[in-house]
Amino acid sequence: MIYTYTLCWKYQLVRAKYKVTRVQPVDMFPQTHHVENVVLLELKV
């Protein structure tokens, strides 16, 4: 599981080459408060 803070931190490492195209929260654990994020990155041209 990647926490939001970790996701942001790791994105800082690649943001020069990639941009966020889409973020989709996914409820993989329905009876809990946990929500995962799927992030689509697109290579900058």
C-alpha positions as CSV (number, residue, x, y, z in Angstrom):
1,M,0.0,0.0,0.0
2,I,1.3,3.4,-0.9
3,Y,0.1,6.2,1.4
4,T,-0.9,9.6,-0.1
5,Y,2.2,11.3,1.4
6,T,4.5,8.6,-0.1
7,L,2.8,8.8,-3.5
8,C,3.4,12.6,-3.5
9,W,7.0,12.2,-2.5
10,K,7.7,9.5,-5.1
11,Y,6.0,11.6,-7.8
12,Q,8.4,14.4,-7.0
13,L,11.2,12.1,-8.2
14,V,9.7,11.6,-11.7
15,R,7.7,14.8,-12.2
16,A,10.3,16.3,-14.6
17,K,9.5,13.5,-17.1
18,Y,5.9,12.5,-16.3
19,K,2.7,14.3,-15.7
20,V,-0.4,13.0,-13.8
21,T,-3.2,12.3,-16.3
22,R,-5.7,10.8,-14.0
23,V,-6.2,9.7,-10.3
24,Q,-8.8,7.1,-9.5
25,P,-9.6,6.1,-5.9
26,V,-10.4,2.4,-5.6
27,D,-12.2,0.9,-2.6
28,M,-10.4,-2.5,-2.4
29,F,-11.4,-3.1,1.3
30,P,-15.2,-2.3,1.4
31,Q,-15.8,-2.6,5.1
32,T,-12.8,-0.4,6.1
33,H,-11.8,3.2,5.7
34,H,-8.9,2.3,3.4
35,V,-8.9,3.5,-0.1
36,E,-6.2,2.9,-2.7
37,N,-5.2,5.4,-5.4
38,V,-4.4,4.4,-9.0
39,V,-2.5,7.1,-10.8
40,L,-2.0,7.3,-14.5
41,L,1.2,9.0,-15.5
42,E,1.9,10.2,-19.0
43,L,5.4,10.8,-20.4
44,K,6.0,14.5,-21.2
45,V,6.9,15.3,-24.7
